[in-house]
Amino acid sequence: MGEIPHLPLPTRESHTPHILAVAQDCEVLTALISALLGHGFRITVVSDRATMERAVTERSIDLVLIDILVPTDEVLSLCRLVREAAGLPLILLAKRANEAHAIQALEYGADGYLIKPFSSQELLARVRAALCRSDEID
């Protein structure tokens, strides 16, 4: 199977997409940083809710990635915050498949739900797709 073709990045005045990664796991962070930085994205990493809240309201963030290490209610609260307060695309990263949790997250505003371990190609494809959809909506 060949390489996945790249979707064009949003063109917000030659804007380099800025991704906020909310994670505590070093392996996940390493995978995110290497996949995203190597493909023209800027990335800011935070490890707690308070810092995430400040980042989505004070910085020019284009998309949020959240590594799920917190209880379901907290994740749903984060989804609401990102969508309602900032209107940003959101992709959740989960350790294991949980259909009910994925459905809830999508209903609360997540744009995607990616199961770890994930390939960098799939991550990039989902990020690009969410950014393109977001750009079309704006």
Phi, psi and omega in degrees: 000135182281177180289143179292131178293146181275131172285148178294146176282154176304148186253030181307080178051053179057035182282131174277118182303134182249119183251134175260120178255123178252106185203156177238341183279121182299322179296316179296315179300316179299315180297316180297311183297313182293322180291318187277316180297325181287355182235028171085016178259151168264147181223137172241133182249131173229160184236006180214164185297315183300316180293322177299314180301316178297316183297318182287339179261334185256342184249166176272084181259140180254336182201148179241132172248126179239121174278118186282108174228015184237165179300155183307315182300322179294319179297316180296322176297319178295319177302313179300314181302311183296318183283314185282316184282323187241344180063032185263149171295149186219131175236131178261143177247124184238149182287327180216157180291131176216097187303315181298318180294317179299316180297315178300314181299316178296320178293333179271004173118356178292145179268343181197162183218109187248130182269132177276145356284147180237157178276151178295329178296318179293318177302311181299318179297317180292319178297312180299317180297316180295320179294319179295316178298319180296319180295324179292327182285322183298000000 
